[in-house]
Amino acid sequence: MESDQPQYVEAVVQENGKIVFVGTKKEGLKKYGGAIPVDLQGKTMLPAFLDGHGHFFNVGFTAMCANLLPHPDGPGADVASIIETMNTYMGSEDEKFMLEKLGWIIGNGYDDSQLAEKNHPKASDLDKISSDIPVIILHQSGHLGVVNTKGLELAGYTSKTPDPNGGVIRRDEKGNPNGVLEEAGMYNILFPLLGKMDAELAVKAINKGQEEYAKKGYLTAQDGRTTIEQLAALRQAADGGLYYIDVVAYPDMTLGTDFITEGTYIPSHNYKNRFRVGGVKLTLDGSPQGKTAWLTKCYHVNPEGRTGCYEGYPIMNDDKATEFVKTAFKNHWQILAHTNGDAAIDQYISAVKEAEKENAYADRRTVMVHGQTLRKDQIPELVDLKILPSLFPMHTFYWGDWHRESVLGESRADYISPCRDVIDAGLTITSHHDAPVTFPNSMRVLDATVNRVTRSGKILGADQRITPFEGLKALTDWAAYQYFEEETKGTLTEGKLADFVILDQNPLKIDPMDIHNIEVLESIKEGKTVYKAK
């Protein structure tokens, strides 16, 4: 993965967790005759993958919740299947554990765009699970959720409750909350819920998170919107020597910045017990598939309860966004900003310009996360400001049809996550999974980035496809650059860490349409196997 074209090497030798030789088998045996040989027998070894953007802690957390994801990742086909799955989950070890710790019954991953009803479940539906215990189910995007009547009661949401800043409480025709909550409306319940987390729950979530990442070849994981409580848990896990993969946290700036001290944020980007704080995270809008992303033009089809030209909405005003970016620049914190809608991207670009005027400094590697509806005219501005795009082309598979038919319409949907144009403009990109929005499935990420095929088999924006080699660069070499870790990870180069992934097939030598069928057979962190397929 070192150059702009595929290169192959016959032998790699690792010693004490680092690559000490890359070359021919004959020369390797001559220099390191005592090394233990491993014959791949036709399998393919690559540098281990780095997570372009995800939510590591929440991956482990949601693994303990009821799985409501739609096909191919779960059973969520209609409202009835969601209720059935939740009722089946009731009484399980995970449900009893989570209920004991948090006091709520929790499901994760329902997606109204994939439900037969093409609508969200309501509080009255979740009352069939329980009317005595609060129930919350989280939308696959992570930006919406539904609670039952008991949950609304505990949250204090009534017909007289105003919509919170940066969020919506959806209502019935009489003005009463119907259980569906957008953005802050949902987070005002979820964040206090997560605040109840104790050490036992945190350790279990972290261990489950590591398992999910390692089995898909990701040995550097990102926690891309860390809460204060989660940061404390992640640091405690590091102090306890819990990690066998590297974890980089980006705390949510809106929760405060006092806890991002010199002792937490390490400007040298070095790890302590496989953990570090890499910078900060800012969220400027919501989800396109959930229709809360902030656009400059109307949604193709309005969500329920919206009339006229609905364009979504921002999380904060321009002045506040600029203030946050200026704070990051002042402290030399790398900043990652969630910007799905093109209006949110405009806001971020403007904020970065203003921050540069006061605190310009070299090599900050500012990141735009998602950039789903990035416009062609915005790309030169990203180039000028050296903003690195971490794009989300997995949307082309999971929600491509929904974007064409309901969210954006055909022309805008074709340009979603425009990897080709961004690379051709000279920018270094990463491609991510945003887990637990989707599973941290590296081969599904690669497949969507390369093929852009929707669930129904349509190609979404064929001119924005990139090559399988470029797709791999976005998971390895280019991803290491985003993390300031290009000197230690991302390529099979002498002196770098012996972080490897072994695949059953070579993504560059099979039909690209079969990439999603490739299996991860083994993940090796600094010379030690941390996952091996059975």
Salt bridges, closest charged atoms under 4 A:
GLU27 OE2 - LYS31 NZ 3.98
ASP51 OD1 - HIS433 NE2 3.11
GLU93 OE2 - LYS96 NZ 3.29
ASP94 OD1 - LYS204 NZ 3.87
ASP111 OD1 - HIS139 NE2 3.74
ASP112 OD2 - HIS120 NE2 3.52
ASP112 OD1 - HIS139 NE2 2.73
GLU153 OE2 - LYS150 NZ 3.50
ASP163 OD1 - ARG171 NH2 3.11
GLU182 OE2 - ARG170 NE 2.73
GLU183 OE1 - HIS143 ND1 2.98
ASP198 OD2 - LYS101 NZ 2.65
GLU200 OE1 - LYS101 NZ 2.65
GLU212 OE2 - LYS215 NZ 3.34
ASP246 OD1 - ARG274 NH1 3.79
ASP246 OD2 - LYS489 NZ 2.66
ASP246 OD2 - LYS525 NZ 2.74
ASP252 OD2 - ARG225 NE 3.04
ASP285 OD1 - HIS338 NE2 3.54
GLU304 OE1 - LYS122 NZ 3.65
GLU323 OE2 - LYS320 NZ 3.79
ASP342 OD2 - ARG375 NH1 3.02
ASP346 OD2 - ARG375 NH1 3.15
GLU354 OE2 - LYS357 NZ 2.99
GLU356 OE2 - ARG364 NH2 2.66
GLU358 OE2 - LYS326 NZ 2.82
ASP363 OD1 - ARG365 NE 2.79
ASP377 OD1 - ARG375 NE 2.91
GLU381 OE1 - LYS353 NZ 2.69
GLU410 OE2 - ARG404 NH2 3.42
ASP421 OD2 - LYS376 NZ 2.72
ASP424 OD1 - ARG420 NH2 3.12
ASP434 OD1 - HIS53 NE2 3.19
ASP434 OD1 - HIS55 NE2 2.96
ASP434 OD2 - HIS370 NE2 3.68
ASP447 OD2 - ARG444 NH1 3.99
ASP447 OD1 - HIS516 ND1 3.48
GLU470 OE2 - ARG420 NH2 2.81
ASP477 OD2 - LYS473 NZ 2.73
GLU485 OE2 - ARG276 NH2 2.79
GLU485 OE1 - LYS489 NZ 2.75
GLU486 OE1 - ARG365 NH1 2.91
ASP499 OD2 - LYS525 NZ 2.80
GLU526 OE2 - ARG274 NH1 2.63
GLU526 OE2 - LYS525 NZ 3.20
